[in-house]
Amino acid sequence: MQPTLVILAAGMASRYGSMKQIQGFGPGGETIMDYSIYDAIRAGFGKVVFIVRREFADDFKNIFEPKLKDLITSEYVFQDLESFTEGVTIPKERKKPWGTAHAVLCAMDTVQEPFAVINADDFYGRPAFEDAFDFLKNDCTETNQAIIGYDLLTTLSGHGTVNRGVCTLDEFGNLDGITERLNISEKDGKIICDDNMEPHELPRDTSVSLNFWCFHPSFFSFTQKVFREFLQKNIDNPKAEFFIPIVADRFIKEGGTIDVIPTTAEWFGVTYKEDAPQVEKNLQQLVSKGEYPKRLWS
């Protein structure tokens, strides 16, 4: 059974200001997701699952079904506020779903094989998908998951600060924890975090999470268990979010291991609208180098 690619595409895109998940950036109008799916197909993934907001489902299907119907199996999962809350009364102040780990949990009934999780609006690069596929086929177990680690310097934006999950590694190179660092930017040749946390300056080769994870299907039931506890503690907090690193940290504490797979793959994304022209330029350069065809799906 081939691994599945799960794409988190239900985000609000608040900083970007529009639905960037389905915006065309490639020379043929391709979305960033198109390139991720194309790379996943080349790496050997057998299915793609889109986690979307219910009201955008038709948009996604109209865009992707014609392209993918003969190339890879595609399915759609809705992240609803009530999903997996198991009868818990949700306060009326709560308006949006519960975060990235909750989004992954929503795919529980659709995915039965080892799977990778990515963001819809990040370009991860072909080598990252090849490394993820290799791990999922050969090394993924109930007690051993993985994350693709990127060098912090390569993930900054020239148009504002970014937030990144900074990875701490143990002596064996496995993930020891992730700390969300805020307002990161390069100033005078140094990478600075203006978030009142220490260290204030981070090494340029700090390994960071860009939400590219590799999981065994047993991770769903583990996530469900942790989500129940999260709800009990946070049901009255309308802004509480259930992120993947919360579950990963608990997994490690309960004896699991998460490999940090370093990658030299080129990353870029669209945190701000001003990032869009650079993304278009980067994709055009990759096409010019022959790494992608001018029209991905023709």
NUFI-173412 format. One record per atom (N, C-alpha, C): residue number from 0; residue in one letter; atom name; x, y negated, z. Coordinates in steps of 0.1 Angstrom, whole numbers. Layout:
residues N
NUM:A:CA:X:Y:Z
...
This chain:
residues 298
0:M:N:8:12:0
0:M:CA:0:0:0
0:M:C:9:-13:0
1:Q:N:6:-21:-9
1:Q:CA:14:-33:-10
1:Q:C:10:-44:0
2:P:N:20:-52:4
2:P:CA:16:-63:14
2:P:C:7:-73:8
3:T:N:0:-80:17
3:T:CA:-10:-90:13
3:T:C:-4:-104:17
4:L:N:-8:-114:8
4:L:CA:-4:-128:11
4:L:C:-17:-135:16
5:V:N:-16:-141:29
5:V:CA:-27:-148:34
5:V:C:-23:-163:34
6:I:N:-32:-171:28
6:I:CA:-29:-185:26
6:I:C:-39:-194:35
7:L:N:-33:-202:44
7:L:CA:-40:-210:52
7:L:C:-44:-223:45
8:A:N:-57:-224:41
8:A:CA:-61:-235:32
8:A:C:-73:-242:38
9:A:N:-75:-241:51
9:A:CA:-87:-247:57
9:A:C:-84:-260:64
10:G:N:-72:-265:63
10:G:CA:-68:-277:71
10:G:C:-75:-289:66
11:M:N:-75:-300:75
11:M:CA:-82:-312:72
11:M:C:-74:-322:64
12:A:N:-61:-320:63
12:A:CA:-52:-329:55
12:A:C:-54:-343:59
13:S:N:-54:-346:73
13:S:CA:-57:-359:78
13:S:C:-46:-369:74
14:R:N:-33:-365:75
14:R:CA:-23:-375:72
14:R:C:-22:-378:57
15:Y:N:-25:-368:49
15:Y:CA:-23:-369:35
15:Y:C:-35:-377:29
16:G:N:-47:-376:35
16:G:CA:-58:-384:31
16:G:C:-67:-379:20
17:S:N:-65:-366:16
17:S:CA:-73:-360:6
17:S:C:-71:-345:7
18:M:N:-78:-338:-1
18:M:CA:-77:-323:-1
18:M:C:-65:-319:-10
19:K:N:-53:-320:-4
19:K:CA:-41:-317:-12
19:K:C:-40:-303:-16
20:Q:N:-47:-294:-9
20:Q:CA:-46:-279:-13
20:Q:C:-49:-277:-27
21:I:N:-58:-284:-33
21:I:CA:-62:-281:-47
21:I:C:-58:-293:-57
22:Q:N:-49:-301:-52
22:Q:CA:-44:-311:-61
22:Q:C:-33:-305:-71
23:G:N:-33:-309:-83
23:G:CA:-24:-304:-93
23:G:C:-11:-312:-92
24:F:N:1:-305:-91
24:F:CA:14:-311:-91
24:F:C:23:-306:-102
25:G:N:20:-294:-107
25:G:CA:29:-288:-118
25:G:C:26:-294:-131
26:P:N:35:-292:-141
26:P:CA:33:-298:-155
26:P:C:20:-293:-162
27:G:N:15:-282:-158
27:G:CA:2:-277:-163
27:G:C:-9:-279:-154
28:G:N:-8:-288:-144
28:G:CA:-18:-291:-134
28:G:C:-19:-280:-123
29:E:N:-8:-273:-121
29:E:CA:-8:-262:-111
29:E:C:-7:-268:-97
30:T:N:-14:-262:-88
30:T:CA:-13:-266:-74
30:T:C:-1:-259:-68
31:I:N:3:-264:-56
31:I:CA:14:-257:-49
31:I:C:11:-243:-46
32:M:N:-1:-240:-43
32:M:CA:-5:-226:-41
32:M:C:-3:-217:-53
33:D:N:-5:-223:-65
33:D:CA:-2:-215:-77
33:D:C:12:-209:-77
34:Y:N:21:-218:-74
34:Y:CA:35:-214:-74
34:Y:C:38:-203:-63
35:S:N:32:-205:-51
35:S:CA:33:-195:-41
35:S:C:27:-181:-45
36:I:N:16:-182:-51
36:I:CA:10:-169:-56
36:I:C:18:-163:-67
37:Y:N:23:-171:-76
37:Y:CA:31:-166:-87
37:Y:C:44:-159:-81
38:D:N:50:-166:-71
38:D:CA:62:-160:-65
38:D:C:58:-147:-58
39:A:N:47:-147:-51
39:A:CA:43:-135:-44
39:A:C:40:-123:-53
40:I:N:34:-126:-65
40:I:CA:32:-115:-75
40:I:C:45:-110:-80
41:R:N:54:-119:-83
41:R:CA:67:-114:-88
41:R:C:75:-106:-77
42:A:N:72:-109:-64
42:A:CA:79:-102:-53
42:A:C:73:-88:-51
43:G:N:60:-87:-55
43:G:CA:53:-74:-53
43:G:C:41:-73:-45
44:F:N:36:-85:-40
44:F:CA:24:-85:-32
44:F:C:12:-80:-40
45:G:N:3:-74:-33
45:G:CA:-8:-68:-41
45:G:C:-21:-75:-39
46:K:N:-22:-84:-30
46:K:CA:-35:-91:-27
46:K:C:-32:-105:-22
47:V:N:-41:-114:-25
47:V:CA:-40:-127:-19
47:V:C:-54:-130:-12
48:V:N:-53:-135:0
48:V:CA:-65:-139:8
48:V:C:-65:-154:11
49:F:N:-75:-161:7
49:F:CA:-75:-175:9
49:F:C:-84:-177:22
50:I:N:-79:-184:32
50:I:CA:-87:-188:43
50:I:C:-91:-202:41
51:V:N:-104:-205:39
51:V:CA:-109:-218:35
51:V:C:-121:-222:43
52:R:N:-124:-235:42
52:R:CA:-136:-240:48
52:R:C:-148:-236:39
53:R:N:-159:-232:45
53:R:CA:-170:-226:37
53:R:C:-174:-236:26
54:E:N:-174:-249:29
54:E:CA:-179:-259:19
54:E:C:-170:-260:7
55:F:N:-158:-255:8
55:F:CA:-148:-257:-3
55:F:C:-147:-243:-11
56:A:N:-154:-233:-7
56:A:CA:-152:-220:-13
56:A:C:-154:-220:-28
57:D:N:-164:-227:-33
57:D:CA:-167:-227:-47
57:D:C:-156:-234:-55
58:D:N:-150:-245:-49
58:D:CA:-139:-251:-55
58:D:C:-127:-242:-57
59:F:N:-124:-234:-46
59:F:CA:-113:-225:-47
59:F:C:-116:-214:-58
60:K:N:-127:-209:-57
60:K:CA:-130:-198:-67
60:K:C:-130:-202:-81
61:N:N:-135:-214:-84
61:N:CA:-135:-220:-97
61:N:C:-121:-222:-102
62:I:N:-112:-226:-93
62:I:CA:-98:-229:-97
62:I:C:-90:-216:-99
63:F:N:-91:-206:-90
63:F:CA:-82:-195:-89
63:F:C:-87:-182:-96
64:E:N:-100:-180:-96
64:E:CA:-105:-167:-101
64:E:C:-102:-165:-116
65:P:N:-103:-175:-125
65:P:CA:-100:-173:-139
65:P:C:-85:-170:-141
66:K:N:-76:-175:-132
66:K:CA:-62:-173:-133
66:K:C:-58:-159:-128
67:L:N:-64:-155:-118
67:L:CA:-58:-144:-110
67:L:C:-65:-130:-113
68:K:N:-77:-130:-120
68:K:CA:-85:-119:-120
68:K:C:-78:-106:-126
69:D:N:-69:-108:-134
69:D:CA:-62:-96:-140
69:D:C:-48:-94:-135
70:L:N:-44:-102:-125
70:L:CA:-30:-102:-120
70:L:C:-29:-97:-106
71:I:N:-38:-101:-97
71:I:CA:-38:-97:-83
71:I:C:-52:-98:-77
72:T:N:-55:-89:-68
72:T:CA:-67:-90:-61
72:T:C:-68:-102:-52
73:S:N:-79:-109:-53
73:S:CA:-81:-121:-44
73:S:C:-94:-120:-36
74:E:N:-93:-125:-24
74:E:CA:-105:-125:-15
74:E:C:-105:-138:-7
75:Y:N:-117:-141:-2
75:Y:CA:-119:-154:5
75:Y:C:-125:-152:19
76:V:N:-119:-158:28
76:V:CA:-123:-157:42
76:V:C:-126:-171:47
77:F:N:-137:-173:55
77:F:CA:-141:-186:60
77:F:C:-137:-187:75
78:Q:N:-131:-198:78
78:Q:CA:-128:-202:91
78:Q:C:-139:-211:97
79:D:N:-148:-205:104
79:D:CA:-159:-212:110
79:D:C:-156:-214:125
80:L:N:-162:-225:130
80:L:CA:-160:-228:144
80:L:C:-164:-216:154
81:E:N:-175:-209:150
81:E:CA:-180:-198:158
81:E:C:-173:-185:156
82:S:N:-164:-184:146
82:S:CA:-157:-171:144
82:S:C:-149:-166:156
83:F:N:-152:-153:159
83:F:CA:-145:-146:170
83:F:C:-147:-153:184
84:T:N:-157:-162:186
84:T:CA:-159:-168:199
84:T:C:-167:-159:208
85:E:N:-173:-148:202
85:E:CA:-180:-137:209
85:E:C:-190:-143:219
86:G:N:-199:-151:214
86:G:CA:-210:-156:222
86:G:C:-207:-167:232
87:V:N:-194:-172:232
87:V:CA:-191:-183:241
87:V:C:-198:-196:236
88:T:N:-204:-203:245
88:T:CA:-211:-215:242
88:T:C:-201:-226:239
89:I:N:-201:-231:226
89:I:CA:-192:-241:222
89:I:C:-197:-255:225
90:P:N:-190:-264:232
90:P:CA:-195:-277:235
90:P:C:-198:-285:222
91:K:N:-208:-293:222
91:K:CA:-211:-301:210
91:K:C:-200:-311:206
92:E:N:-191:-314:215
92:E:CA:-180:-323:212
92:E:C:-170:-316:203
93:R:N:-170:-303:202
93:R:CA:-160:-296:194
93:R:C:-165:-296:179
94:K:N:-157:-302:171
94:K:CA:-161:-304:157
94:K:C:-154:-295:147
95:K:N:-141:-292:150
95:K:CA:-133:-284:140
95:K:C:-129:-271:146
96:P:N:-125:-261:137
96:P:CA:-121:-248:141
96:P:C:-108:-249:150
97:W:N:-104:-238:154
97:W:CA:-95:-237:166
97:W:C:-80:-237:163
98:G:N:-76:-238:150
98:G:CA:-62:-239:147
98:G:C:-57:-227:139
99:T:N:-44:-226:136
99:T:CA:-38:-217:126
99:T:C:-39:-202:131
100:A:N:-38:-199:144
100:A:CA:-39:-186:148
100:A:C:-53:-181:147
101:H:N:-63:-190:150
101:H:CA:-77:-187:148
101:H:C:-80:-184:133
102:A:N:-74:-192:124
102:A:CA:-75:-190:110
102:A:C:-71:-176:106
103:V:N:-59:-172:111
103:V:CA:-54:-159:107
103:V:C:-63:-148:113
104:L:N:-68:-150:125
104:L:CA:-77:-140:131
104:L:C:-90:-138:122
105:C:N:-94:-149:115
105:C:CA:-106:-148:107
105:C:C:-104:-138:95
106:A:N:-92:-134:92
106:A:CA:-89:-124:81
106:A:C:-89:-110:86
107:M:N:-92:-108:99
107:M:CA:-90:-95:105
107:M:C:-98:-84:98
108:D:N:-110:-86:93
108:D:CA:-118:-76:87
108:D:C:-115:-74:72
109:T:N:-106:-83:67
109:T:CA:-103:-82:53
109:T:C:-89:-77:50
110:V:N:-80:-77:59
110:V:CA:-66:-73:58
110:V:C:-63:-61:66
111:Q:N:-59:-50:60
111:Q:CA:-55:-38:68
111:Q:C:-41:-34:66
112:E:N:-33:-42:58
112:E:CA:-19:-38:55
112:E:C:-10:-49:61
113:P:N:3:-47:61
113:P:CA:12:-57:65
113:P:C:10:-70:56
114:F:N:12:-81:62
114:F:CA:8:-93:55
114:F:C:17:-105:59
115:A:N:18:-114:49
115:A:CA:25:-127:51
115:A:C:15:-138:53
116:V:N:18:-148:60
116:V:CA:10:-160:62
116:V:C:18:-172:58
117:I:N:11:-181:50
117:I:CA:18:-193:46
117:I:C:8:-204:46
118:N:N:13:-217:46
118:N:CA:5:-229:44
118:N:C:2:-230:29
119:A:N:-10:-236:26
119:A:CA:-13:-239:12
119:A:C:-5:-250:6
120:D:N:-1:-259:14
120:D:CA:5:-272:8
120:D:C:21:-272:10
121:D:N:27:-261:12
121:D:CA:42:-260:12
121:D:C:47:-251:1
122:F:N:57:-256:-6
122:F:CA:64:-249:-16
122:F:C:76:-242:-9
123:Y:N:76:-228:-9
123:Y:CA:85:-221:-1
123:Y:C:97:-215:-9
124:G:N:96:-213:-22
124:G:CA:106:-208:-30
124:G:C:106:-193:-32
125:R:N:110:-189:-44
125:R:CA:109:-174:-47
125:R:C:117:-166:-37
126:P:N:129:-169:-33
126:P:CA:137:-160:-24
126:P:C:130:-157:-11
127:A:N:122:-167:-6
127:A:CA:115:-165:6
127:A:C:104:-154:5
128:F:N:97:-154:-6
128:F:CA:87:-144:-8
128:F:C:94:-130:-10
129:E:N:105:-130:-17
129:E:CA:112:-117:-18
129:E:C:117:-111:-5
130:D:N:122:-120:4
130:D:CA:127:-116:17
130:D:C:115:-111:26
131:A:N:103:-119:25
131:A:CA:91:-115:32
131:A:C:86:-101:27
132:F:N:86:-99:14
132:F:CA:81:-86:9
132:F:C:90:-75:14
133:D:N:103:-77:13
133:D:CA:113:-66:18
133:D:C:110:-63:33
134:F:N:109:-73:41
134:F:CA:106:-70:55
134:F:C:93:-63:57
135:L:N:82:-67:50
135:L:CA:69:-61:52
135:L:C:69:-47:48
136:K:N:77:-44:37
136:K:CA:77:-30:32
136:K:C:86:-21:41
137:N:N:96:-26:46
137:N:CA:107:-18:52
137:N:C:109:-19:67
138:D:N:105:-30:73
138:D:CA:109:-32:87
138:D:C:98:-37:96
139:C:N:86:-39:91
139:C:CA:75:-44:99
139:C:C:68:-33:106
140:T:N:67:-34:119
140:T:CA:61:-24:128
140:T:C:52:-31:138
141:E:N:45:-24:146
141:E:CA:36:-30:156
141:E:C:44:-38:166
142:T:N:57:-35:168
142:T:CA:65:-42:178
142:T:C:75:-51:172
143:N:N:75:-52:158
143:N:CA:85:-60:152
143:N:C:79:-68:140
144:Q:N:78:-81:142
144:Q:CA:72:-91:132
144:Q:C:84:-100:127
145:A:N:81:-110:119
145:A:CA:92:-118:114
145:A:C:87:-132:111
146:I:N:96:-141:110
146:I:CA:93:-155:105
146:I:C:105:-159:96
147:I:N:101:-166:85
147:I:CA:111:-171:76
147:I:C:116:-185:82
148:G:N:129:-186:84
148:G:CA:135:-198:90
148:G:C:142:-207:80
149:Y:N:138:-220:81
149:Y:CA:144:-230:72
149:Y:C:153:-239:79
150:D:N:164:-245:73
150:D:CA:172:-255:79
150:D:C:164:-268:81
151:L:N:164:-274:92
151:L:CA:156:-286:95
151:L:C:159:-297:85
152:L:N:172:-299:81
152:L:CA:175:-310:72
152:L:C:168:-309:59
153:T:N:165:-297:54
153:T:CA:159:-296:41
153:T:C:144:-297:41
154:T:N:138:-300:53
154:T:CA:124:-301:55
154:T:C:119:-315:59
155:L:N:127:-325:58
155:L:CA:123:-338:62
155:L:C:116:-345:50
156:S:N:109:-356:53
156:S:CA:103:-364:43
156:S:C:109:-378:43
157:G:N:111:-383:31
157:G:CA:116:-397:30
157:G:C:106:-408:32
158:H:N:94:-404:35
158:H:CA:83:-414:36
158:H:C:76:-414:50
159:G:N:83:-409:60
159:G:CA:77:-409:73
159:G:C:82:-397:81
160:T:N:79:-397:94
160:T:CA:83:-386:103
160:T:C:75:-374:100
161:V:N:81:-363:105
161:V:CA:74:-350:104
161:V:C:74:-343:117
162:N:N:65:-333:119
162:N:CA:66:-325:131
162:N:C:70:-311:126
163:R:N:79:-305:134
163:R:CA:84:-292:131
163:R:C:84:-283:143
164:G:N:82:-270:141
164:G:CA:84:-260:151
164:G:C:98:-256:152
165:V:N:106:-260:162
165:V:CA:120:-257:163
165:V:C:122:-244:169
166:C:N:129:-235:162
166:C:CA:131:-221:167
166:C:C:143:-220:176
167:T:N:141:-213:187
167:T:CA:152:-209:196
167:T:C:154:-195:194
168:L:N:167:-191:192
168:L:CA:171:-177:189
168:L:C:178:-171:201
169:D:N:175:-158:202
169:D:CA:183:-151:213
169:D:C:196:-146:208
170:E:N:203:-139:216
170:E:CA:217:-134:212
170:E:C:217:-125:200
171:F:N:206:-119:197
171:F:CA:205:-110:186
171:F:C:200:-117:173
172:G:N:197:-130:174
172:G:CA:192:-137:162
172:G:C:177:-135:161
173:N:N:170:-130:171
173:N:CA:156:-129:171
173:N:C:149:-142:177
174:L:N:137:-144:174
174:L:CA:130:-156:179
174:L:C:128:-154:194
175:D:N:132:-165:201
175:D:CA:131:-165:216
175:D:C:119:-175:219
176:G:N:116:-184:210
176:G:CA:105:-193:213
176:G:C:105:-204:202
177:I:N:93:-211:201
177:I:CA:92:-222:192
177:I:C:87:-234:200
178:T:N:94:-245:198
178:T:CA:89:-258:205
178:T:C:85:-268:194
179:E:N:73:-272:195
179:E:CA:68:-282:186
179:E:C:75:-296:189
180:R:N:83:-301:179
180:R:CA:89:-314:181
180:R:C:83:-324:171
181:L:N:81:-336:176
181:L:CA:73:-346:169
181:L:C:81:-357:164
182:N:N:76:-364:154
182:N:CA:83:-376:149
182:N:C:97:-375:146
183:I:N:100:-365:137
183:I:CA:114:-362:134
183:I:C:117:-369:121
184:S:N:129:-375:121
184:S:CA:134:-382:108
184:S:C:149:-383:109
185:E:N:155:-387:97
185:E:CA:169:-388:97
185:E:C:172:-403:98
186:K:N:181:-407:107
186:K:CA:185:-421:110
186:K:C:200:-422:111
187:D:N:206:-430:102
187:D:CA:220:-432:102
187:D:C:228:-418:102
188:G:N:223:-409:94
188:G:CA:230:-396:93
188:G:C:227:-386:104
189:K:N:218:-390:113
189:K:CA:215:-381:124
189:K:C:200:-377:124
190:I:N:197:-365:128
190:I:CA:183:-361:129
190:I:C:177:-364:143
191:I:N:168:-373:143
191:I:CA:163:-378:156
191:I:C:148:-374:158
192:C:N:145:-370:170
192:C:CA:131:-367:175
192:C:C:127:-378:184
193:D:N:117:-386:180
193:D:CA:112:-397:188
193:D:C:99:-392:195
194:D:N:101:-382:204
194:D:CA:90:-376:211
194:D:C:92:-375:226
195:N:N:102:-382:231
195:N:CA:104:-382:246
195:N:C:108:-369:251
196:M:N:113:-360:243
196:M:CA:118:-347:247
196:M:C:133:-346:245
197:E:N:139:-336:251
197:E:CA:153:-334:249
197:E:C:155:-321:242
198:P:N:166:-320:234
198:P:CA:175:-330:230
198:P:C:169:-340:220
199:H:N:173:-353:221
199:H:CA:168:-363:213
199:H:C:173:-362:199
200:E:N:186:-357:197
200:E:CA:192:-354:184
200:E:C:193:-339:182
201:L:N:189:-335:170
201:L:CA:189:-321:167
201:L:C:200:-318:156
202:P:N:207:-306:157
202:P:CA:216:-302:147
202:P:C:210:-301:133
203:R:N:217:-304:123
203:R:CA:211:-305:109
203:R:C:207:-291:104
204:D:N:214:-280:110
204:D:CA:210:-267:106
204:D:C:201:-260:115
205:T:N:194:-267:124
205:T:CA:184:-261:133
205:T:C:174:-253:125
206:S:N:171:-241:129
206:S:CA:161:-233:122
206:S:C:147:-237:127
207:V:N:139:-240:117
207:V:CA:125:-244:120
207:V:C:115:-235:113
208:S:N:103:-235:119
208:S:CA:92:-228:113
208:S:C:84:-237:103
209:L:N:81:-232:92
209:L:CA:72:-238:82
209:L:C:60:-229:80
210:N:N:57:-222:91
210:N:CA:45:-213:91
210:N:C:45:-203:80
211:F:N:57:-197:78
211:F:CA:58:-185:69
211:F:C:61:-173:78
212:W:N:50:-165:81
212:W:CA:51:-154:90
212:W:C:49:-141:83
213:C:N:55:-130:89
213:C:CA:53:-117:84
213:C:C:47:-108:96
214:F:N:35:-103:94
214:F:CA:29:-96:105
214:F:C:24:-82:101
215:H:N:24:-73:111
215:H:CA:18:-60:110
215:H:C:3:-62:113
216:P:N:-6:-54:107
216:P:CA:-21:-56:109
216:P:C:-25:-55:124
217:S:N:-17:-48:132
217:S:CA:-20:-47:146
217:S:C:-19:-61:153
218:F:N:-13:-71:146
218:F:CA:-12:-84:152
218:F:C:-26:-91:153
219:F:N:-36:-86:145
219:F:CA:-49:-92:146
219:F:C:-55:-89:160
220:S:N:-55:-76:164
220:S:CA:-61:-73:177
220:S:C:-54:-80:189
221:F:N:-40:-81:187
221:F:CA:-33:-88:198
221:F:C:-37:-103:198
222:T:N:-39:-109:186
222:T:CA:-43:-123:185
222:T:C:-57:-125:191
223:Q:N:-66:-115:188
223:Q:CA:-79:-116:194
223:Q:C:-79:-116:209
224:K:N:-71:-108:215
224:K:CA:-69:-107:230
224:K:C:-65:-121:235
225:V:N:-55:-126:229
225:V:CA:-49:-139:234
225:V:C:-60:-150:231
226:F:N:-67:-149:220
226:F:CA:-77:-160:218
226:F:C:-88:-160:228
227:R:N:-92:-148:233
227:R:CA:-102:-147:244
227:R:C:-98:-155:256
228:E:N:-85:-153:259
228:E:CA:-80:-160:271
228:E:C:-79:-175:268
229:F:N:-75:-178:256
229:F:CA:-74:-192:252
229:F:C:-87:-199:254
230:L:N:-98:-193:249
230:L:CA:-111:-199:250
230:L:C:-115:-201:265
231:Q:N:-112:-191:273
231:Q:CA:-116:-193:287
231:Q:C:-110:-205:294
232:K:N:-97:-208:290
232:K:CA:-90:-219:296
232:K:C:-93:-232:289
233:N:N:-97:-232:276
233:N:CA:-97:-244:268
233:N:C:-111:-247:262
234:I:N:-121:-240:266
234:I:CA:-134:-242:259
234:I:C:-140:-256:261
235:D:N:-136:-263:271
235:D:CA:-141:-277:274
235:D:C:-132:-288:269
236:N:N:-121:-284:262
236:N:CA:-112:-293:256
236:N:C:-114:-294:241
237:P:N:-121:-305:236
237:P:CA:-124:-305:222
237:P:C:-113:-307:213
238:K:N:-101:-309:218
238:K:CA:-89:-311:209
238:K:C:-79:-299:210
239:A:N:-82:-289:219
239:A:CA:-73:-278:220
239:A:C:-72:-270:207
240:E:N:-60:-266:204
240:E:CA:-58:-258:192
240:E:C:-50:-245:195
241:F:N:-54:-235:188
241:F:CA:-49:-222:190
241:F:C:-39:-219:179
242:F:N:-26:-222:181
242:F:CA:-16:-221:170
242:F:C:-9:-208:170
243:I:N:-4:-204:158
243:I:CA:3:-191:157
243:I:C:15:-190:167
244:P:N:23:-201:169
244:P:CA:34:-199:179
244:P:C:29:-196:193
245:I:N:17:-199:197
245:I:CA:11:-195:210
245:I:C:11:-180:211
246:V:N:6:-174:200
246:V:CA:5:-159:200
246:V:C:19:-153:199
247:A:N:27:-159:190
247:A:CA:41:-153:189
247:A:C:48:-154:202
248:D:N:47:-164:209
248:D:CA:54:-165:222
248:D:C:49:-154:232
249:R:N:36:-152:232
249:R:CA:30:-142:241
249:R:C:35:-128:236
250:F:N:35:-126:223
250:F:CA:40:-113:218
250:F:C:54:-110:222
251:I:N:63:-120:222
251:I:CA:77:-119:227
251:I:C:77:-116:241
252:K:N:69:-123:249
252:K:CA:69:-121:264
252:K:C:64:-107:268
253:E:N:56:-101:259
253:E:CA:51:-87:262
253:E:C:60:-77:256
254:G:N:72:-80:251
254:G:CA:82:-70:247
254:G:C:83:-69:232
255:G:N:76:-76:224
255:G:CA:78:-75:210
255:G:C:90:-83:205
256:T:N:94:-81:193
256:T:CA:105:-89:187
256:T:C:100:-95:174
257:I:N:105:-107:171
257:I:CA:102:-114:159
257:I:C:115:-118:153
258:D:N:118:-112:141
258:D:CA:131:-115:134
258:D:C:130:-129:128
259:V:N:141:-136:129
259:V:CA:141:-149:122
259:V:C:150:-146:109
260:I:N:143:-147:98
260:I:CA:150:-144:85
260:I:C:154:-157:79
261:P:N:167:-160:79
261:P:CA:171:-173:73
261:P:C:170:-173:58
262:T:N:167:-184:53
262:T:CA:165:-185:38
262:T:C:172:-198:33
263:T:N:178:-196:21
263:T:CA:183:-208:14
263:T:C:174:-213:3
264:A:N:161:-207:3
264:A:CA:151:-211:-7
264:A:C:148:-226:-5
265:E:N:146:-232:-17
265:E:CA:142:-247:-17
265:E:C:128:-249:-12
266:W:N:126:-257:-2
266:W:CA:113:-261:3
266:W:C:110:-275:0
267:F:N:97:-278:-3
267:F:CA:92:-291:-3
267:F:C:77:-291:-1
268:G:N:72:-302:3
268:G:CA:58:-303:6
268:G:C:52:-317:5
269:V:N:40:-319:9
269:V:CA:33:-331:7
269:V:C:26:-335:20
270:T:N:35:-340:30
270:T:CA:29:-345:42
270:T:C:22:-358:40
271:Y:N:28:-367:31
271:Y:CA:22:-380:28
271:Y:C:19:-381:13
272:K:N:10:-390:10
272:K:CA:7:-392:-4
272:K:C:20:-396:-12
273:E:N:29:-403:-5
273:E:CA:41:-408:-12
273:E:C:50:-397:-16
274:D:N:48:-385:-9
274:D:CA:56:-373:-13
274:D:C:53:-367:-26
275:A:N:41:-370:-31
275:A:CA:36:-364:-43
275:A:C:45:-365:-56
276:P:N:49:-377:-59
276:P:CA:58:-379:-71
276:P:C:71:-370:-70
277:Q:N:77:-369:-58
277:Q:CA:89:-361:-56
277:Q:C:86:-346:-58
278:V:N:74:-342:-53
278:V:CA:70:-328:-56
278:V:C:68:-325:-70
279:E:N:62:-334:-78
279:E:CA:60:-333:-92
279:E:C:74:-332:-99
280:K:N:83:-341:-95
280:K:CA:96:-341:-101
280:K:C:104:-328:-98
281:N:N:103:-323:-85
281:N:CA:110:-310:-82
281:N:C:105:-299:-90
282:L:N:91:-298:-92
282:L:CA:86:-287:-100
282:L:C:90:-288:-114
283:Q:N:90:-300:-120
283:Q:CA:95:-302:-134
283:Q:C:109:-297:-135
284:Q:N:117:-300:-125
284:Q:CA:131:-296:-126
284:Q:C:133:-281:-126
285:L:N:125:-274:-118
285:L:CA:125:-260:-117
285:L:C:120:-254:-130
286:V:N:110:-260:-136
286:V:CA:106:-255:-149
286:V:C:117:-257:-160
287:S:N:123:-269:-159
287:S:CA:134:-272:-169
287:S:C:146:-262:-168
288:K:N:148:-257:-155
288:K:CA:159:-247:-153
288:K:C:155:-233:-157
289:G:N:142:-231:-161
289:G:CA:137:-218:-165
289:G:C:133:-209:-153
290:E:N:132:-215:-141
290:E:CA:128:-207:-130
290:E:C:113:-204:-130
291:Y:N:105:-212:-137
291:Y:CA:91:-211:-138
291:Y:C:87:-214:-153
292:P:N:77:-208:-158
292:P:CA:72:-212:-172
292:P:C:65:-226:-171
293:K:N:64:-233:-182
293:K:CA:58:-246:-182
293:K:C:43:-244:-178
294:R:N:37:-234:-182
294:R:CA:23:-230:-179
294:R:C:23:-217:-171
295:L:N:21:-217:-158
295:L:CA:23:-205:-150
295:L:C:14:-193:-155
296:W:N:2:-196:-159
296:W:CA:-8:-185:-161
296:W:C:-11:-183:-175
297:S:N:-4:-189:-185
297:S:CA:-7:-187:-199
297:S:C:-1:-174:-204
